[in-house]
Amino acid sequence: MRNHIHAFFRYYVLMEYKRSVLKTLIDLYFVASEENTPSDALHYFSQGFKTRETKIVLDAIAELSKEPDVINDKKRFLVKLETLILSANQYFEDLIEGYVENKTHCPHAKASIKGSYDRFVEEIDCKKKCSVEGLWKKSKGLLKLFVEEGGKQPHSSNKGFTKSLPLIESIIKDPKIAKTKTNCMNVGDFVIGLEMPKHLRMLTFDNAFKSICSIIGKESIILPSLVALRR
């Protein structure tokens, strides 16, 4: 089972994790250090922030609140939050260290939280060059296969898969098109699918992988939504 789970912990996912989860938790730390109470910090994030960022904050506070009174003690809250940030980062990196090849050489996956916050933000904000176009060039035949099969059932009704196909068509013509933060995120599932070794199995909630993996002869297990699992 461990090998199956590791199929999802790719370097590309590590980059997404740092850019979303870790950055949000660090933002929460700085906000909490300025506000009077942790509750005030939570209120701040509930005003106008994206749903995903708010959910990350709520999940973090739920985890920290397992200890009595920590939510009412600013000093303890900050200490626990810092520990959560460091341990979450280290745990994820340990999962892929020496196990997965960084084929895209994504510099964001190497972003470090050991230096300054400004440096960390710079490293996750697509200001450094990567070589993801090398993966696209090498996989040109598979990209064409995605486009060809995308018009057939059952793949044509998989919206999570088909929504990125126009961009995939553009990448076939010019692999450098994907080297922007927005485009890279839009085809991220394809990067993950292409990088995954065939002897591993994709374990995910994302239905797009059902088509991606099927088309290129890889195995996937699509889990029900969290709501369905709770039922």
BAFI-3210 file (N, C-alpha, C; in Angstrom, 3 decimals, decimal comma, padded with zeros to 6 digits):
// residues 231
n [1|2|3|4|5|6|7|8|9|10|11|12|13|14|15|16|17|18|19|20|21|22|23|24|25|26|27|28|29|30|31|32|33|34|35|36|37|38|39|40|41|42|43|44|45|46|47|48|49|50|51|52|53|54|55|56|57|58|59|60|61|62|63|64|65|66|67|68|69|70|71|72|73|74|75|76|77|78|79|80|81|82|83|84|85|86|87|88|89|90|91|92|93|94|95|96|97|98|99|100|101|102|103|104|105|106|107|108|109|110|111|112|113|114|115|116|117|118|119|120|121|122|123|124|125|126|127|128|129|130|131|132|133|134|135|136|137|138|139|140|141|142|143|144|145|146|147|148|149|150|151|152|153|154|155|156|157|158|159|160|161|162|163|164|165|166|167|168|169|170|171|172|173|174|175|176|177|178|179|180|181|182|183|184|185|186|187|188|189|190|191|192|193|194|195|196|197|198|199|200|201|202|203|204|205|206|207|208|209|210|211|212|213|214|215|216|217|218|219|220|221|222|223|224|225|226|227|228|229|230|231]
n.u [000,833|002,022|003,675|001,730|000,539|002,695|002,838|001,380|002,742|004,507|007,191|006,079|003,660|004,624|005,583|003,132|002,026|003,726|003,323|000,682|-000,452|001,720|002,538|000,175|-000,119|002,139|001,512|-000,667|000,665|002,111|000,013|-001,346|000,579|000,415|-002,203|-004,503|-005,526|-005,658|-008,192|-008,898|-007,146|-008,153|-010,604|-009,729|-008,813|-011,190|-012,347|-012,779|-010,802|-009,649|-011,596|-010,148|-007,813|-008,916|-009,983|-007,663|-006,584|-008,605|-008,459|-005,897|-006,186|-008,072|-006,512|-004,560|-006,163|-006,630|-005,182|-005,792|-006,938|-005,044|-005,906|-006,676|-004,453|-002,085|000,763|001,414|-000,054|001,304|003,780|003,025|001,947|004,179|005,674|003,984|004,135|006,863|007,120|005,201|006,236|008,718|007,869|006,540|008,652|010,347|008,932|009,387|012,088|014,950|013,475|011,870|012,286|013,075|011,821|010,977|012,543|011,599|011,964|010,539|009,754|011,949|011,951|012,773|011,955|013,647|015,081|014,561|011,211|010,541|012,321|011,391|008,803|009,527|010,734|008,599|007,046|007,208|009,432|011,771|013,617|012,480|012,569|010,386|009,450|011,002|009,944|007,501|008,288|009,492|007,299|005,573|004,211|002,434|000,939|-000,434|-001,969|-003,621|-005,190|-006,428|-007,893|-009,482|-011,798|-013,435|-015,692|-015,128|-013,905|-014,511|-016,608|-015,506|-015,012|-013,011|-010,777|-011,006|-011,094|-008,541|-007,466|-007,402|-005,233|-003,248|-003,071|-001,950|000,504|001,685|002,407|004,046|006,069|006,945|004,872|003,582|005,072|004,252|002,856|000,045|-000,688|000,885|-000,237|-002,750|-002,303|-001,252|-002,113|-001,586|001,186|001,821|000,673|002,182|004,729|004,541|005,736|005,145|004,899|003,725|000,730|-001,863|-003,384|-006,074|-008,343|-009,113|-010,897|-009,958|-007,649|-008,516|-008,992|-006,529|-004,574|-005,624|-005,489|-002,732|-001,923|-001,598|-002,237|-004,981|-006,656|-009,615|-010,746|-013,765|-015,492|-014,703|-017,018|-018,660|-017,199|-017,499|-020,124]
n.v [-001,208|001,198|001,860|002,452|004,753|006,471|007,085|009,327|011,306|013,268|015,313|017,522|017,752|018,335|020,889|022,227|021,882|023,365|025,878|026,415|025,226|025,421|028,124|029,467|028,712|029,920|032,571|032,748|032,516|034,935|036,780|036,040|036,701|039,426|040,057|040,297|037,936|034,373|033,861|036,299|036,316|034,211|035,304|037,328|035,878|034,918|036,910|037,735|036,068|033,337|030,357|027,962|028,737|029,598|027,180|025,701|027,152|026,785|023,993|023,809|025,202|023,578|021,331|022,344|023,019|020,756|020,533|021,549|024,861|026,074|027,567|029,889|031,028|033,079|032,998|030,263|029,264|030,315|029,044|026,353|026,466|027,146|024,827|023,011|023,880|023,445|020,664|019,604|020,282|018,900|016,257|015,752|016,116|014,060|011,855|011,661|011,845|010,664|008,764|009,439|010,600|013,854|014,833|017,094|018,981|020,919|023,976|025,032|023,003|022,661|024,792|026,481|026,708|027,512|029,814|033,302|034,695|036,205|035,197|032,579|033,017|034,105|031,905|030,179|031,432|031,236|032,594|031,536|029,544|026,530|023,170|022,041|021,941|020,076|017,629|017,775|017,785|015,287|013,729|014,058|012,343|011,033|013,181|013,860|011,593|011,924|014,070|012,941|010,799|012,201|013,044|010,910|008,568|006,930|009,295|011,821|012,803|013,354|015,982|017,125|016,193|016,889|019,705|020,789|020,081|021,821|023,481|021,564|020,865|023,215|023,127|020,972|022,078|024,166|023,717|025,519|027,112|026,266|027,212|029,126|030,358|030,052|028,432|026,191|025,219|024,548|022,322|020,558|018,026|016,389|016,492|015,159|012,652|011,801|011,669|009,616|006,395|003,289|001,042|001,809|002,867|005,172|006,970|008,770|011,607|012,924|012,930|013,333|011,887|009,375|009,218|010,186|008,337|005,930|006,226|006,271|003,849|003,347|002,560|003,469|004,500|005,845|007,632|007,992|011,129|013,196|013,704|011,622|009,480|009,916|009,241]
n.w [000,000|000,664|-001,509|-003,387|-002,375|-002,440|-005,093|-005,523|-004,222|-005,647|-006,967|-008,188|-006,875|-004,385|-004,824|-005,279|-002,780|-001,114|-002,188|-001,666|000,849|002,835|002,518|003,185|005,873|006,950|006,440|008,165|010,597|010,746|010,710|013,050|014,915|014,914|015,571|018,381|019,502|018,706|017,680|016,547|014,420|012,906|012,200|010,533|008,303|007,388|006,018|002,906|001,776|-000,323|-000,666|-000,398|000,979|003,389|004,304|004,756|006,875|008,792|009,127|010,209|012,624|013,839|014,269|016,018|018,127|019,515|021,787|025,090|025,678|023,987|021,863|023,009|023,975|022,955|022,763|023,110|020,986|018,738|018,990|018,701|016,134|014,585|014,968|013,713|011,046|010,399|010,855|009,123|006,636|006,679|006,934|004,510|002,666|003,450|002,572|-000,151|-000,498|-002,008|-003,292|-005,407|-008,711|-009,747|-012,375|-013,815|-012,767|-011,042|-009,593|-007,514|-005,870|-004,347|-002,708|000,243|003,712|005,570|005,375|004,811|004,819|002,555|000,670|000,461|-000,598|-003,053|-004,232|-004,657|-006,480|-009,240|-010,323|-010,908|-013,250|-014,795|-016,107|-017,336|-019,921|-021,152|-020,354|-021,663|-024,379|-024,585|-024,161|-026,283|-028,072|-026,336|-025,460|-027,790|-027,938|-025,727|-026,615|-028,882|-027,773|-026,094|-027,286|-027,303|-025,736|-022,574|-021,905|-022,972|-021,482|-019,093|-017,366|-015,778|-016,993|-019,763|-019,786|-019,849|-022,245|-024,585|-023,911|-023,754|-026,448|-027,428|-026,161|-027,406|-029,821|-028,989|-026,463|-024,495|-023,791|-021,517|-019,449|-017,460|-014,420|-014,195|-016,439|-015,950|-013,600|-014,569|-016,144|-014,420|-013,472|-015,616|-015,739|-013,352|-013,867|-016,105|-014,999|-013,151|-012,355|-014,103|-012,532|-010,249|-008,509|-008,963|-006,429|-005,613|-005,197|-007,403|-010,303|-012,870|-013,266|-013,829|-016,549|-017,554|-016,596|-017,580|-020,382|-020,902|-020,049|-017,285|-013,831|-011,754|-008,754|-007,950|-005,374|-003,388|-002,761|000,126|001,502|000,669|001,721|004,431|004,757]
ca.u [000,000|002,881|004,080|000,588|000,372|003,832|002,635|000,787|003,663|005,501|007,798|005,144|002,688|005,355|005,574|001,786|001,837|004,445|002,766|-000,652|-000,602|002,763|002,495|-000,993|000,170|003,112|000,731|-001,446|001,586|002,403|-001,226|-001,604|001,557|000,023|-003,528|-004,529|-005,806|-005,794|-009,537|-008,850|-006,447|-009,110|-011,582|-009,052|-008,776|-012,557|-012,792|-012,306|-009,786|-010,166|-012,142|-009,098|-006,945|-009,675|-010,096|-006,352|-006,486|-009,546|-007,903|-004,750|-006,684|-008,706|-005,418|-003,937|-007,137|-006,719|-004,608|-006,644|-006,639|-004,039|-006,557|-006,845|-003,133|-001,389|002,150|001,404|-000,591|002,364|004,779|002,449|001,797|005,510|006,016|003,161|004,684|008,146|006,932|004,448|007,178|009,710|007,205|006,287|009,925|010,869|008,207|009,884|013,548|015,641|012,523|011,256|013,126|012,486|012,003|010,768|013,498|010,807|012,708|009,645|009,732|013,115|011,809|013,088|011,381|014,688|015,595|013,587|009,893|010,598|013,023|010,476|007,753|010,148|011,015|007,361|006,244|007,558|010,444|012,948|013,395|012,416|012,766|009,208|009,245|011,686|008,978|006,495|008,907|009,693|005,992|004,738|003,336|001,380|000,072|-001,315|-002,904|-004,612|-006,095|-007,203|-008,840|-010,345|-013,079|-014,154|-016,187|-015,756|-013,062|-015,118|-017,534|-014,717|-014,722|-011,732|-009,754|-011,143|-010,959|-007,154|-007,008|-006,986|-003,886|-002,363|-002,871|-001,008|001,810|002,239|003,009|005,107|006,162|007,242|003,618|003,184|005,977|003,723|002,256|-001,341|-000,728|001,497|-001,238|-003,871|-001,943|-000,513|-002,493|-000,906|002,583|001,861|000,391|003,307|005,899|004,351|006,213|004,054|004,750|002,987|-000,696|-002,323|-004,452|-006,441|-009,749|-009,293|-011,416|-009,214|-006,629|-009,144|-008,727|-005,095|-003,868|-006,154|-005,014|-001,301|-001,657|-001,221|-003,348|-005,418|-007,797|-010,279|-011,468|-014,969|-015,259|-014,683|-018,418|-019,126|-016,502|-018,099|-021,411]
ca.v [000,000|002,372|002,211|003,034|006,103|007,277|007,506|010,664|012,264|013,622|016,623|018,553|017,904|019,011|022,308|022,740|021,861|024,506|027,125|026,643|024,914|026,002|029,584|029,915|028,541|030,960|033,815|032,687|032,777|036,371|037,474|035,740|037,415|040,831|040,190|040,118|036,538|033,485|034,029|037,482|035,903|033,405|036,249|038,012|035,002|034,663|038,102|037,969|035,151|032,233|029,246|026,984|029,276|029,583|025,794|025,317|027,795|026,106|022,670|024,004|025,582|022,379|020,470|022,985|023,106|019,473|020,750|022,462|026,294|026,635|028,534|031,135|031,457|033,510|032,531|028,815|029,076|030,596|027,979|025,147|026,686|027,040|023,402|022,375|024,261|022,760|019,213|019,276|020,389|017,839|014,972|015,613|015,951|012,732|010,851|011,516|011,939|009,475|007,769|009,914|011,440|015,160|014,893|018,440|019,849|022,046|024,647|025,360|021,858|022,788|026,012|026,202|027,588|027,723|031,169|034,369|034,522|036,805|034,255|031,460|033,474|034,242|030,586|029,498|032,332|031,081|033,546|030,765|028,727|025,082|022,512|021,217|021,763|018,842|016,547|017,893|017,373|013,844|013,062|014,612|011,295|010,793|014,358|013,707|010,527|012,537|014,879|012,037|010,031|013,129|013,202|009,634|008,131|007,755|010,438|013,083|013,276|013,622|017,411|017,414|015,825|017,595|021,161|021,198|019,587|022,900|023,896|020,467|021,017|024,321|022,682|020,099|022,963|024,951|023,276|026,619|027,776|025,841|027,753|030,235|029,776|029,663|027,287|025,044|024,693|023,989|021,007|019,870|016,617|015,679|016,367|014,107|011,378|011,428|011,363|008,425|005,125|002,361|-000,003|002,368|003,066|006,497|006,961|010,174|012,001|013,680|012,064|013,540|010,838|008,163|009,253|010,366|007,069|004,905|006,462|005,973|002,503|003,311|002,180|004,487|004,247|007,112|007,540|008,832|012,419|013,105|013,660|010,249|008,605|010,100|008,559]
ca.w [000,000|000,751|-002,858|-004,078|-001,866|-002,887|-006,481|-005,534|-003,622|-006,634|-006,747|-008,619|-005,787|-003,308|-005,177|-005,023|-001,330|-000,542|-002,694|-001,112|002,275|003,689|002,454|003,942|007,295|007,320|006,492|009,404|011,705|010,821|011,080|014,458|015,744|014,942|016,177|019,843|019,847|017,556|017,126|015,675|013,193|012,153|011,659|009,432|007,139|006,923|005,293|001,543|001,272|-001,111|000,122|-000,128|002,019|004,640|004,751|005,293|008,186|009,692|009,431|011,091|013,939|014,407|014,735|017,177|019,219|020,217|023,115|025,854|025,854|023,094|020,984|023,764|024,444|021,747|022,752|022,864|019,643|017,780|019,115|018,118|014,700|014,000|014,982|012,686|009,742|010,200|010,807|007,910|005,525|006,769|006,706|003,080|001,971|003,775|001,818|-001,515|-000,510|-002,473|-003,787|-006,635|-009,564|-010,050|-013,826|-014,332|-012,074|-010,556|-008,526|-006,396|-004,963|-003,477|-001,914|001,646|004,727|006,575|005,236|005,036|004,214|001,225|-000,197|000,255|-001,509|-004,373|-004,777|-005,030|-007,299|-010,654|-010,765|-011,285|-014,433|-014,636|-017,395|-017,579|-021,365|-021,525|-020,162|-022,734|-025,645|-024,514|-024,087|-027,346|-028,579|-025,347|-025,467|-028,947|-027,593|-024,842|-027,439|-029,742|-026,956|-025,371|-027,967|-027,235|-024,432|-021,527|-021,574|-023,394|-020,451|-017,887|-017,477|-015,144|-017,972|-021,049|-019,685|-020,096|-023,544|-025,489|-023,532|-024,155|-027,891|-027,618|-025,677|-028,436|-030,820|-028,349|-025,061|-023,574|-023,421|-020,168|-018,437|-016,677|-013,219|-014,450|-017,353|-015,282|-012,664|-015,329|-016,697|-013,373|-013,381|-016,703|-015,307|-012,333|-014,525|-016,964|-014,170|-012,323|-012,931|-014,401|-011,523|-009,118|-008,714|-008,548|-005,431|-005,631|-005,241|-008,640|-011,354|-014,121|-013,398|-014,364|-017,992|-017,804|-016,373|-018,476|-021,748|-021,040|-019,552|-015,877|-012,964|-010,797|-007,873|-007,668|-004,112|-003,304|-002,104|001,585|001,945|000,443|002,659|005,769|004,774]
c.u [000,864|003,326|002,961|000,408|001,485|003,659|002,074|001,758|004,810|006,087|006,855|004,112|003,342|005,399|004,212|001,519|002,513|003,802|001,404|-000,690|000,435|002,720|001,325|-000,753|001,170|002,415|-000,082|-000,566|001,836|001,171|-001,505|-000,642|001,196|-001,321|-003,457|-004,703|-005,827|-007,156|-009,605|-008,173|-007,376|-010,146|-010,997|-009,084|-010,166|-013,098|-012,117|-011,231|-010,436|-010,613|-011,060|-008,184|-007,637|-009,781|-008,781|-006,181|-007,384|-009,028|-006,731|-005,212|-007,375|-007,650|-004,791|-004,858|-007,308|-006,110|-005,442|-006,081|-005,609|-004,637|-006,746|-005,522|-002,268|000,030|002,226|000,924|000,499|003,445|004,279|002,304|003,141|005,948|005,258|003,719|005,953|007,966|006,185|005,357|008,158|009,104|007,002|007,590|010,525|010,201|008,802|011,408|014,176|014,739|011,994|012,226|012,388|012,666|011,856|011,754|012,803|011,528|011,846|009,563|010,890|013,040|011,974|012,425|012,401|015,289|014,531|012,271|009,901|011,267|012,111|009,386|008,298|010,338|009,757|006,521|006,673|008,536|011,734|012,605|013,303|012,600|011,594|008,971|009,960|010,763|007,941|007,058|009,052|008,373|005,042|003,753|002,163|000,414|-000,917|-002,372|-003,998|-005,665|-007,002|-008,279|-009,827|-011,694|-013,933|-014,654|-015,295|-015,024|-013,712|-016,092|-016,824|-014,241|-013,383|-010,563|-009,819|-010,902|-009,545|-006,650|-006,661|-005,573|-002,865|-002,070|-001,863|000,401|002,484|002,980|004,191|005,167|006,396|005,993|003,225|004,027|005,507|003,007|000,845|-001,419|-000,169|000,508|-002,371|-003,571|-001,159|-000,838|-001,796|000,582|002,716|001,650|001,550|004,530|005,768|004,848|005,055|003,860|004,033|001,534|-001,099|-003,498|-004,868|-007,954|-010,104|-009,686|-010,673|-008,202|-007,204|-008,901|-007,239|-004,352|-004,330|-005,577|-003,549|-000,907|-001,153|-002,456|-003,692|-006,567|-008,386|-011,126|-012,748|-014,615|-015,240|-016,094|-018,959|-018,477|-017,112|-019,449|-021,237]
c.v [001,253|002,830|002,895|004,494|007,004|007,767|008,924|011,714|012,578|014,994|017,743|018,815|018,613|020,509|022,918|022,858|023,068|025,825|027,431|026,450|025,627|027,529|030,126|029,804|029,588|032,314|033,881|033,020|034,265|037,183|037,279|036,480|038,896|041,046|039,911|038,657|035,686|033,608|035,231|037,150|035,092|034,305|036,979|037,165|034,695|035,816|038,210|037,049|034,017|031,099|028,255|027,459|029,231|028,171|025,313|025,879|027,089|024,731|022,782|024,323|024,403|021,441|021,040|022,992|021,800|019,572|021,788|023,880|026,876|027,708|029,886|031,714|031,792|032,950|031,041|028,512|029,273|029,517|026,709|025,271|026,580|025,582|022,655|022,652|023,476|021,254|018,789|019,297|019,218|016,474|014,727|015,372|014,565|011,641|010,624|011,545|010,610|008,429|008,146|010,801|012,732|015,444|016,304|019,428|021,114|022,728|024,943|024,221|021,918|024,025|025,688|027,209|027,900|029,123|032,201|034,058|035,067|035,864|033,066|031,828|033,609|032,890|029,848|030,316|032,348|032,135|032,845|029,866|027,249|024,472|021,605|021,005|020,515|017,639|016,576|017,406|015,855|013,089|013,496|013,582|011,027|011,971|014,288|012,635|011,055|013,295|013,983|011,304|010,928|013,344|011,950|009,370|007,026|009,059|011,784|013,654|013,548|015,070|017,796|017,135|016,711|019,100|021,652|020,787|020,702|023,399|022,826|020,543|022,123|023,928|021,761|020,934|023,740|024,610|024,408|027,351|027,459|026,474|029,095|029,606|029,261|028,427|026,027|024,392|023,998|022,616|020,187|018,392|015,788|015,486|015,198|012,732|010,892|011,021|010,034|007,161|004,142|001,296|000,505|002,599|004,438|006,362|008,407|010,376|012,606|012,763|012,214|012,426|009,530|008,077|009,324|009,038|005,979|005,019|006,066|004,658|002,423|003,072|003,299|003,972|005,605|006,945|008,373|010,173|012,214|013,021|012,250|009,285|008,700|009,395|007,064]
c.w [000,000|-000,636|-003,622|-003,651|-002,369|-004,324|-006,551|-005,018|-004,575|-006,310|-007,150|-007,523|-004,603|-003,558|-004,875|-003,526|-000,682|-000,942|-002,087|000,404|003,139|003,683|003,270|005,441|007,797|007,394|007,782|010,606|011,859|011,212|012,567|015,380|015,876|015,649|017,688|020,246|018,575|016,890|016,190|014,349|012,300|011,486|010,446|008,159|006,600|006,084|003,931|001,023|000,489|-000,190|000,519|000,994|003,378|005,194|005,359|006,698|009,190|010,092|010,408|012,516|014,619|014,973|016,004|018,390|019,976|021,611|023,848|025,929|024,897|022,190|021,672|024,268|023,224|021,666|022,429|021,448|018,589|017,802|018,438|016,605|013,989|013,916|013,895|011,288|009,436|010,034|009,548|006,694|005,530|006,461|005,212|002,328|002,239|002,945|000,431|-001,605|-000,940|-003,089|-005,161|-007,408|-009,897|-011,546|-014,386|-013,740|-011,559|-009,405|-007,306|-005,381|-003,971|-002,593|-000,436|002,581|005,814|006,503|005,538|004,330|002,782|000,229|-000,524|-000,761|-002,931|-005,036|-005,232|-005,991|-008,760|-011,161|-011,163|-012,470|-014,049|-016,025|-017,729|-019,068|-021,878|-021,405|-021,280|-024,067|-025,689|-024,614|-025,204|-027,900|-027,642|-025,282|-026,627|-028,674|-026,664|-025,655|-028,289|-028,945|-026,214|-026,006|-027,938|-025,820|-023,889|-021,228|-021,916|-022,366|-019,118|-017,947|-016,852|-016,081|-019,213|-020,953|-020,014|-021,473|-024,544|-025,191|-023,907|-025,648|-028,185|-027,208|-026,689|-029,478|-030,247|-026,856|-024,058|-023,113|-021,984|-019,072|-017,874|-015,489|-013,483|-015,337|-016,715|-014,311|-013,408|-015,913|-015,673|-013,266|-014,455|-016,367|-014,332|-012,964|-015,371|-016,148|-013,435|-013,013|-013,108|-013,328|-010,279|-009,504|-008,181|-007,592|-005,216|-005,550|-006,604|-009,794|-012,680|-014,348|-013,926|-015,857|-018,287|-017,694|-017,331|-019,881|-021,923|-020,349|-018,129|-015,018|-011,998|-009,957|-007,530|-006,420|-004,173|-002,670|-000,598|002,152|001,812|001,422|004,055|005,883|005,041]
res [m|r|n|h|i|h|a|f|f|r|y|y|v|l|m|e|y|k|r|s|v|l|k|t|l|i|d|l|y|f|v|a|s|e|e|n|t|p|s|d|a|l|h|y|f|s|q|g|f|k|t|r|e|t|k|i|v|l|d|a|i|a|e|l|s|k|e|p|d|v|i|n|d|k|k|r|f|l|v|k|l|e|t|l|i|l|s|a|n|q|y|f|e|d|l|i|e|g|y|v|e|n|k|t|h|c|p|h|a|k|a|s|i|k|g|s|y|d|r|f|v|e|e|i|d|c|k|k|k|c|s|v|e|g|l|w|k|k|s|k|g|l|l|k|l|f|v|e|e|g|g|k|q|p|h|s|s|n|k|g|f|t|k|s|l|p|l|i|e|s|i|i|k|d|p|k|i|a|k|t|k|t|n|c|m|n|v|g|d|f|v|i|g|l|e|m|p|k|h|l|r|m|l|t|f|d|n|a|f|k|s|i|c|s|i|i|g|k|e|s|i|i|l|p|s|l|v|a|l|r|r]
***
